[in-house]
């Protein structure tokens, strides 16, 4: 298990380095003169060049990259070119919105999908099982922004139960902060739970056709008992992979939801930085998001090796 974990950590480090180089190159290739944007359209060429020198934008690209990476490894994400505010402060101000929103959306998806997907597999020939399978197909086609607008219209505008937008800081009123995230979390979870329900159903159906399940049933267990006592561990493996993929989808979903509900989260901050050509803010924030995704994938790989010895002993996964 130790050698397996070390290999996975090595892959993580290589992928993280490659991602940082790619992000740096792509952002520079996008073009746009940051100094000219900061100074405005009436700025002189001399003033623009002077500001570029002050910001270090005229140095060779490899020097800019290694300076940025050196600061990043020490916890310095850089500063906003426009305001001079540290990127760490910008990110820290957005995370109390984005992290609870993402966690609520993911947990709600799991709470909905795992029991429904399992029931739809065990009772695949029943009316309810068919209905669950049908609505899981329909749910995938629902756009996140449309779900958000519809939820805001019904529960906010019509019923006046929950806020339709805006944000109340946790320190000011935790209850209102939580209420501000309920509709966005539901909007995110609709598509995620629909997709995850299908995968759970498929995984459980595959396990139920295995020989060891039939052997367990031959000993007197019911189909549900055999699944829970014998097959659950194997059924959970593909679900773990799908959850990892869903987390990536979750990040893209928060971009839309934070815009629809006017939440000052990480996604909205990143979009504003892109519009303002805030190079350091964009590349540091994107690297943090990619590192988060890579860490999730690393955890999933390690869980796979822990739950299935064949993977870690196979050596070439």
N, C-alpha and C positions, 0 to 999 in steps of 0.2 A: 504493500500500500504506500510505503514511503517513496519508493522509486516512481510509482505511478503519479503521486502527488507532485513530485519534483519535476517530472516531465510536463505536467499540466501547467505548473507555475512558469516553466521555461517558455512554453507556448504563449502564455499570457504576457510575459515580458516582451517577447518578440513582436506580438501583435500590437501591444501598446506603443512600442517604438515606431513600428511601421505606420500606425494610425497617426501619430503625432507629426511625422514627416509629411504624410499625405495631406493632412489638414493644413499645415504650414504652406505647402506648395499651392494647394488649390485656392486658399484665401489670397495669396499674393497674385495668382494668375487671374483672379476675378477683376483685378484692376481697380481704378478709383484712387484719386489723390487725397489721402486723408487730410493733409495739411491744408489743401485748397478748400475742402469741405468745412474744416474748422474755422478758417479765416473768412470764408464767404467769397462770393463771386467777384467782388471788387478788390480783392487783395492783389498786391503787386507780386511779380515773379520772385523778387528778392525776398519778400516777407515769407512767401511759401517755401522757398529753398531754405531759409534760416530755420523755420519751424520744423521742416523735415530733418535737418541736422540735429536739432534739439531732441526730437523724438527718436532719433537713431534709425530713421527710415532710409538713409542714404548709405548705410554700411552694407557690406556684402551680405548676401542672403544667409550664407552658412554661419556668419557671426551673429546675425539676428536670431537664427534658430537656436544656436547653442546658448546664447544669453537667455533667451526665453525658457529653454528647457532647464537651464541651471537654476533660474529663479523658481520655476515650477516645482522642481524637486525639493526646494527649500520651503515651499508653501507660499511663495510670492507669485500670485497670478497676474501681476502687472497692475497698471492703472488706466483708467479711462482717459483717452486723449482729450475729450471735450471738457470733462468736469474735474479730472485729476483724482477722482474717487477710486480707492483700491477695488479691484475686481472681487477680492474676497468679501468686501462689504456688500457689494451688489448681489453676489451669490448668496451670502448669508441672509440678506433681506428677503430673497425670493424663496429659499428652501422651506421656511415655515408654511408656505402655501403649497408648493409643489410636492413635497414629500408626503404630507398627510393626504393630499388629493390622490396621489398615485397609490398609496397604501390602501386607502378606502376603496378605490376602484378595483384594485387587484383582489382584496379580501372579499369584497362583495361578489366579484366574478367567481371566486372559488366556492363561496358559500352557496351560490346558485347552481353552478355547473356540476360540481362533484356529485351531489345527491341526485340531481335530475338526470345526469348522464348515466349514472349507475342504475337508476330505476328504469330508464328507457331501455337499457340493455337487458336487465333481468326480466322486464315485462315487455319485451319487444313486440309481441303479438297482441298486446292489449290495446284498447282505445287510447288510454292515457299515454302509453309509451309511444304510440304513433303521433299523437298530438305534440309531445315533447320533441320528437325528431323533426316534425314539420316546422315548429316555431324556431328551433335552433337553426334551421336553414334560412328562414325569413330574417331572423335577427342579424345574421351576418351581412345582409344587404342594407341594413339601416345605417346611413351616414351619421357619424358622431355629432356633427354640427346640427343636423336636423333633429336628432334626439334631444340635444340640448335646448334648442329653440322650443320644441314641443313641450318638454318638461317645464320650462320656464313659463310658457303660456298657460299650461293647465294648473300647476301647483303654485305658481307665483302670481300671475295676472288674474286668473279666474278664481282660484280658491284662497289666495292670500295666506298660504301656509308656510312658504319658504321664500327667502330672498331670490330675486331673479338676477342679481349681479352685485358687484362691489365686494369689498372685503373689510372685515373688522378684525384687527390684530388680536392674537391670542392673549396678549398681556392686557388688552383693554376689556374684552368680554369673550371668554372661551366658548360660551354657549353660542353666541352669535357667530363666532368664527367657525364652529363646527357646522352650524346651520347653513353657512355660506358655501360649504363644500358638499353638502348632501346631493343637491341636484347635479352638479358637475360630476361627482363620483358615480351617480346612477347612469348618467349619459355615457361615461366611459365604459362602465361595466356591461352595458347592454350588448354591444358587439363582441366584447371579449368573452362574456359568459356564453353567448350563443356559439361562438367558435369552439370554446373549451368544452362545452357540453357534447358536441359532436365527437371530439377526440376522446373524451372519457367514455362515451358510449361505444365507440369503435374498439378502444383498448379493452374494455370489459368483455365485449363480445368475443374478441380474439382469445382472451384468457379462458372464457367459459367453454371453448371448444378444445382446450388442451387435454391431454390424456390424464394428467394428474387430477384435474377437476372431476373427470368421469370416475376415476378411481376413488376419490373422496366421496362422491355421491353413492358409489357402490357400497360404501361402509355404512350408509344410512343417513348421511347428511343431506339436507335440502340443498337446492341450487344456491340459495342465498348464503347458507352456512358455509358451503364449500368455497364460495367466492370470498367471503370475509376471512375465513380461517386459513385458506390455502393460497388463493389466487391474488389477494390484494397486493402483496409485495411486488409481484411481477406486473400487475396492471398499473401500478403507480409509476413505473419507469418511463414509459412513453409520455405520460401525463406531465412528469417533471420537465421533460424536454419542451413540451408545448408551452408550459408556463413560462419557461425562459424566453421563448419566442414572443409570448404574449406581453412580457415586460417591455420588449422593444416596441411593440405596437402601442403599449401604454404610453410611452414617451411621446410618440407622434400624436396620440389622442389628446394628451394634455395641451399641446400647442393650440389645437382648435378650441378645446373647452375653455381654456383660460382666456381666449379672445372672446368667445361667446358670452361668458359670464363676467368679463372684466376683472379677472383675478390677477394681481401683481405677482405672478409666479415666474419661474425660471424661463419658461417658453416665451412669454411676452417680453421679458427682459432681453432675451436673445434676439428676437425679431426686431426690437427697437435698435439693438446694437448693429445688426446687419444693415438696417436702413441708414444708420448714421456712419457706416464704414468704420466702426470701432473695431479695428483689427485685433488688438490684444484681447478685448472683451470677448469677441466672437471665438477666436481660436482657443483661448483658455477655457471658456465655458463648454465648447464642443468637445474638447479633450476630456474634461471631467465627465461629460455624459457618456462618451465612448468608454472611458475607464470603468464607469459604473456598469455598462453593458458587458464588458469583458469580465468584470468581477462576478457578475451574475452567471455568465457562462462557465467560469472557473468553478464556482460553487456547484453548478449542475453536474459538471464533469466529475467532481469529487464525490458527489452524492451517488452518481451512477456507479463509480468504483466501489463505494461503500455498500450499496444495496445489491450489486451483482458482481461477485468475485470473478466471473468469467471475463469481465471487461478489464479489470486491473491486471489479471494474470495473462490476458491475451497479448498485452504489450504493444499492440499496434492499433490503437483506437484514436 
